[in-house]
């Protein structure tokens, strides 16, 4: 389905890279799911507490989603999004991708997903919280919010779930500021995250790898222009169908399947 595929984001995952600064976890490390270095655990807590205390925020993102061709070559697909959040239940994502320009709105009562080029949309009931909305959008609409784990009310719990080893790599420059680089190991999924140092510990870069997929493709999301507690009118999250827009019944549409890279290239 063109509408859903315009917004479908593979929850791809990215490999944790070893570094000369990486050391074995200390004996006194936090034990949430596995062994997490205390500095990494503290950085995750600070980020989570900061984000969950924001009543509103907006952020711009660039996502790089790796696809592996049938020949084994990795192709990076780029999309750009602007995300707006108003707790407890309002979410808006404007995304521009190779499949077109799509806008997801959730006002805490109703989801809508509108494709501007095709002038088609879907609507569905929405739960009252962003946490539940992220899950329902994935399960029922087959779409993912970019960096959805960072949008929920308690990012810490979502990020440490299933961790076997959590490493603190060090301070690194990201976008002109210093950021804490963390690397987390899970069974099938690893991730790295860079968290801004200082009074605004926001995530600046999030890299995830699927270790059980051929080629171990990466998904990277870069976050910039954070605007904490920004004023966002409620009608920004409400959808009014444009003239002549066609509504699509999502309940009768098949779940979109990934299309091989080679086939998409041949269609161009």
Secondary structure as UniProt FT lines:
FT   HELIX           2..5
FT   TURN            6..7
FT   TURN            20..21
FT   TURN            27..28
FT   STRAND          30..31
FT   STRAND          35..36
FT   HELIX           38..52
FT   STRAND          56..68
FT   TURN            70..71
FT   STRAND          74..86
FT   TURN            87..89
FT   STRAND          90..97
FT   TURN            98..99
FT   STRAND          100..106
FT   STRAND          110..115
FT   TURN            116..119
FT   STRAND          120..125
FT   HELIX           130..140
FT   TURN            146..147
FT   HELIX           148..150
FT   TURN            153..154
FT   HELIX           155..160
FT   TURN            161..162
FT   STRAND          165..174
FT   TURN            175..176
FT   STRAND          177..185
FT   STRAND          189..196
FT   STRAND          203..210
FT   TURN            211..212
FT   TURN            214..215
FT   STRAND          218..228
FT   HELIX           234..237
FT   TURN            243..244
FT   STRAND          246..247
FT   HELIX           250..252
FT   HELIX           261..267
//
